């Protein structure tokens, strides 16, 4: 059974989505919220598999909630404004639904959610099944034109891009590789690699300096200076605890 939470400040929108999701026997509504504060409370209590969230909420933005969620909770953004599609991409949402939600688009989103959930490794698998690349200290990157083996120490950071992951190397090169970020997470040693938010994994040994901003955000600079990673408040807090 897939457990989902609905976050939208319009009761009618939640009712409509609840009714449509009722057509799926393997989905149960674990909770609902109409504002950012109650949404955080519901998510902490329910720990759902996924959340359907609007962007514009009464007292904040749903995307602020998304950045605080654990990587194992999938996000499906539901909005009346398609201009937020890029923002949804930044928080590694698995789909973006435009209101009013069409049944066929909802079916596609549910299909994507189902595809991801069975592939999650169990706690036993995580403890007993090392990734194939671990013994070689190399990461396999499958791009559109080649399959590349990259030493772990050559990787500065990784960013999620939908169903793909962009891997940034210490020499300034980057590769768009097939595979979700969480798959790469299981193949990299921690430390020095740490997932800081839903869309970013950083090799902490390659960080040259961090600029801590008064807003609580931060900017990471690497040894080559070729790329800069901007982090939000929750991710910056995690980084502080690691350094």
N, C-alpha and C positions, 0 to 999 in steps of 0.2 A: 504494500500500500504506500502510495506517495503522499506525503504530508506537505501541504502548502499553506501559506499565509497570504492574505489579501491586504494590501495597504493602499488606500485611496480615500481622499477626503470627501468624495461624493458617494453618499449611501446608495444612490441609484446605480452607480457604476459598479459598486461591490455586489449589489443584488444581481445585476446582469451577469457578471462574471461568475458568481456563485451558481447561478442557474445553469450557465453553459458548462461549468466544470462538473455539475451534477450528472452530466451525461457520461462521465468517465467513471466506471466502477472501481478503478484502481487508484482514484484520487480522493483524498479527504481534506476538508478545510480545517486546519489546526488552529486557526485564529484569524481575526480581522482587526484592523486599526484605521483610524481616520486622520491621525496626525503623527508627527515625528516622535513625540515623547511616548505615546502609547504604543507606537510601532516597535520602538526599542524594547519595551517591556514585554510585548507579545513574542517578539523574536527570541528573547532570552529565555522565556518560559517554554515556548513551543519547540524550539530547535528544529524547524522544518527542513524538508529536503530542498524546498524552493520558495521564493516569494515573488508574487506578482505585485509590482509597485508602480504607482504613479510618480511622476517627477515633481510636480508642483503640489505641495501639501500646505495645510493651513499655517503651520509654524516652522516651515523649512522645506528642504528638498529631499525627496526620496533617495537621491543619489548619495546624499550624506550618510544615510543609513547603510547603503550598499557597501561603502568603503569600510564599515565597521564589522561586516559579517565575516564569519569564518569561510575559508575557501570552499569547504564542502557544501555550503548553502548556495544553490544556484539562483541567479537573478533573471527575471523576465520583466522588462520594463513595459508599462502600458501608459501611453500618453496620447493626448489629442494633437500634439505638436510634433511632427517628424523632425524638427530641427534639433531635438534632443537625441537623435540616433547616434551621433558621434559621442556624446557624453555617456550613453549607454555602453558603447564600445569600450570606453575608457575604464569602466568598472567591470569589464569582462562579462557583461550580460549575455546570456545564450540566445536571447531573441528580443525583438522590439516590436510591440503590437500597437497599432494606431487605433484610437477610438473613433467610432464604435468598432469594437473587435468583431471581426468576421469569423464564423465558425471554422472555416477552412484554415485560416491563419492560426487560430487557437490550436487546431489539431496539429499543425506543423510544429508549433512551440512545444506541445506536449510530447510529440515524437522526439524532439531534440532532448528534452528532459529525460525521457526514458532511455535514450541511447547512452546518456552519460552515467546514470545511476548504476546500472549493472556492472560497469567497468571499474567501480570503486574497489580498491583492494581492502580486504578485511583487516582487522587488527592483527590476526594471526599471520596473514600473508605479508604484511608490512614487516613483521619481526623475523620471518623465516625465509622470505624469498627476495634476495638481493637482486637489484637490476642487473641485466647482462653487462652494461657498460662499467659497472662498479669495479670489477676486477681489472679492467684495462685503464681505469682512470681517464677514460675518454667518453665524450658525448657524441652520439650519432645524430646527425642532422640530415633529414630527408627534405631536400628542396625540390622545386619543380624541374630542375635540370641535373641534379646530382645527389649522391649520398656522401656526406662529409663526416669524417671523424675528427673531433676537436678535443684537445686535452682540456681537462677541467680547469687547469690554471690559466688557460688562455681566454676564459670567459669572464667578462666584467659583470654583465647583468642580462636578464631576460625580461621581455614584456609580452603580455598576452595581446593577440590581435585576432579576436573571434576564435575560430577553430584552429588558428595557427599561433606560433610563438616566434617572435623576432629575437634572435640571439646576437648580442653585441660583444665583440671580441676586443681584447686589450689592444690589438694593433689598429683599431679603428674600423675594421670590417664588420659587417652585419649580415646575417642570413635569416630569411623568412622560412622557417621549418614547419612541416606539418606536425600536428600534435598539440594538444591542450597544454597550458602552462603547468597544470597539476601533474601531468604525466612526466614532464621534465623534472618537476620537484622531487619525484620519487627516485630519479636517476642521478641526482646530484648529492654530494656529501654535505651534511650540516653538522658542524661548521665546515667550511666558511660560507656556504650558500644559505641564505635565509629568505623566506617569503615574507615580504613586508606588508603587502596588501593583496587584493584580489588579482592584480595584473602585473605585479613586479616581484622578481627574485633577484637578489643582489649578492655578488661575491664580496663579502666584507673585507677580504684580504686585499682587494684591489682598490679600495676607497682611499683617495689621497686626502680629501678634506670634506667636511660637512658644514654648510652654512645653516645655522639655526635661526629662523625668522621669528619676529615678535608674535606673529599670528599663530605660532605653534607648528607651522609648516617647515620644511627643510629642503635643501638642495644638495645633492651628492655629486661630487666631482671625483673622477677616476684618474689613475696615474697618467694616462695618455692625454687627458683633457679633451678628448674628442667628443664626449657625450656628457650630458648632465641629466640626472634623474630628479624630477620634482616630486616631493611626497606631501601628502595631506597630513593633517594632525594625527590621526590614529597610527599611520605608518611611521611618522616621525617619532612618536612615542615608543614604538616597538624598536626602532633603530637605536634610540638612546639606550635602551635596556641591553642592547647587544654590544655596544661599543664601550 
